Amino acid sequence: MNSDQLKGKWKQMKGGVKERWGKLTDDDLDVIDGKQDQLIGKIQERYGIAKEAAQKQVDEWNAAESRQAVSHEAEMEQRRKAS
């Protein structure tokens, strides 16, 4: 998922971000507002990790979210065809 997609789906994704990085506050999520660089910075700050480590976590999370979205879309398509 690229930065534009993250920004566009931010409201839907806030819960997943909060679940994955529980140390982020609601205020943090409001500041981040779907901006990947802000997300990386806040993770780095809250967890005391290097920027590269935060970037890797976000990249892995994005990849998992994208796979889940594709899987969900395929399931919905199969349901439509079965109806």
C-alpha positions, 0 to 999 in steps of 0.5 A: 500500500502506498502513501496515497492509499494509506492517506485515503483509507486512514479512518478505516485503518486507525483501529489496525494501527492502534492494535499493532502499535498500542503505544500510539495515542489517539492524538498521535493518530490524529497528527499522523492523519494517514501520512506514512512519514508521520507514522514512522516518526511516531513509532520511532518516538514511542518505541525508541527504535531506529527509523529503519526499524520503524520503516520495516515494521510499517512496510511489513504491516502495509504488506499484510494489510494489502494481502488481507484486502486482496483476499477479502475482495476475492472472497466477496467476488466469489460470494457475488458469483455464487448468488 
